[in-house]
């Protein structure tokens, strides 16, 4: 499998503290730390979103196994969803880079509601 170009250290690759990951641009809730798992790619990997509309997806040109993913609220480019490439059979894997911001458990509500 091929990955996007990698240009440096990823802040959330080996980060497993309880909390949520939000869009770095608008603060919309995207992923819970409960859906995050260790993966060999240099980016953080998740199996599911917090809300049904957390992300918007569109086909990736010339890559039938991948979808381009953007924030469901503001449209900020987030990364990719790789179909049927999750930790369990039939699960997808979302991977993202600097488009995420982490909100520690207990601070989710106030920090993720604003811009």
C-alpha positions as CSV (number, residue, x, y, z in Angstrom):
1,X,0.0,0.0,0.0
2,X,1.2,3.5,-0.8
3,X,0.9,6.5,1.6
4,X,1.0,10.2,1.1
5,X,4.4,11.9,1.3
6,X,5.7,12.3,4.9
7,X,7.7,15.3,5.8
8,X,8.4,15.0,9.5
9,X,7.3,14.0,13.0
10,X,3.6,13.5,13.5
11,X,2.4,14.9,16.9
12,X,-0.4,12.3,17.3
13,X,1.1,9.1,15.9
14,X,2.0,7.6,19.2
15,X,-0.4,9.7,21.3
16,X,-3.0,7.6,23.3
17,X,-4.3,9.9,26.0
18,X,-8.1,9.9,26.6
19,X,-9.9,12.7,24.8
20,X,-11.1,13.8,21.4
21,X,-9.5,15.0,18.1
22,X,-11.1,18.0,16.5
23,X,-10.7,19.9,13.3
24,X,-7.7,22.3,13.8
25,X,-9.5,25.0,11.7
26,X,-13.1,25.1,13.2
27,X,-13.0,22.8,16.3
28,X,-15.6,20.3,15.1
29,X,-15.5,17.0,16.9
30,X,-14.0,14.3,14.6
31,X,-12.6,11.3,16.4
32,X,-12.6,9.9,19.9
33,X,-9.3,8.5,21.4
34,X,-11.3,5.3,21.8
35,X,-11.3,4.8,18.1
36,X,-7.6,5.4,17.7
37,X,-5.2,2.5,17.2
38,X,-1.5,1.9,16.7
39,X,-0.6,1.6,13.0
40,X,2.6,1.4,11.0
41,X,2.0,4.5,9.0
42,X,3.5,7.8,10.3
43,X,0.0,9.3,10.9
44,X,-2.6,8.7,13.5
45,X,-5.2,6.1,12.6
46,X,-8.8,5.9,13.6
47,X,-11.6,3.4,12.9
48,X,-14.7,5.7,13.2
49,X,-15.9,9.2,13.6
50,X,-17.7,10.8,16.5
51,X,-20.7,12.0,14.5
52,X,-22.2,10.7,11.3
53,X,-21.4,14.2,9.7
54,X,-17.9,14.6,11.3
55,X,-16.3,14.2,7.9
56,X,-17.2,14.5,4.3
57,X,-15.7,12.0,1.8
58,X,-15.1,12.0,-1.9
59,X,-13.4,9.5,-4.2
60,X,-9.6,9.8,-4.5
61,X,-8.5,10.2,-8.1
62,X,-7.1,7.0,-9.5
63,X,-7.1,5.3,-6.0
64,X,-10.3,3.1,-5.6
65,X,-9.2,1.9,-2.2
66,X,-9.0,5.5,-0.7
67,X,-11.4,8.4,-0.2
68,X,-10.3,12.1,0.4
69,X,-11.7,13.3,3.7
70,X,-12.5,16.8,4.8
71,X,-14.1,18.3,7.9
72,X,-17.9,17.9,7.8
73,X,-18.4,21.4,9.1
74,X,-15.9,23.7,7.4
75,X,-14.5,21.6,4.6
76,X,-10.9,21.7,5.8
77,X,-8.8,19.0,4.2
78,X,-8.0,16.3,6.7
79,X,-6.5,13.2,5.0
80,X,-7.8,9.9,3.7
81,X,-10.0,7.0,4.5
82,X,-8.5,3.7,3.4
83,X,-11.4,1.2,2.7
84,X,-11.2,-2.3,4.3
85,X,-7.8,-1.5,5.8
86,X,-8.7,-1.2,9.5
87,X,-7.6,-3.4,12.5
88,X,-10.5,-5.7,11.9
89,X,-11.8,-7.3,8.8
90,X,-14.1,-5.0,6.8
91,X,-13.1,-1.9,8.9
92,X,-11.8,1.3,7.3
93,X,-8.8,3.3,8.5
94,X,-8.8,7.1,8.7
95,X,-5.4,8.7,8.7
96,X,-4.7,12.4,9.2
97,X,-1.8,14.8,9.8
98,X,-1.6,18.3,11.1
99,X,-5.3,19.0,10.5
100,X,-6.2,17.7,14.0
101,X,-6.1,19.2,17.4
102,X,-6.3,17.1,20.6
103,X,-8.7,18.0,23.4
104,X,-8.0,16.1,26.7
105,X,-10.8,14.2,28.4
106,X,-12.9,16.5,30.5
107,X,-12.3,19.6,28.4
108,X,-14.1,18.4,25.3
109,X,-17.4,20.4,25.5
110,X,-16.0,23.9,26.0
111,X,-12.9,23.6,23.7
112,X,-14.6,21.9,20.8
113,X,-17.6,24.1,20.4
114,X,-16.0,27.3,19.2
115,X,-13.8,28.4,16.3
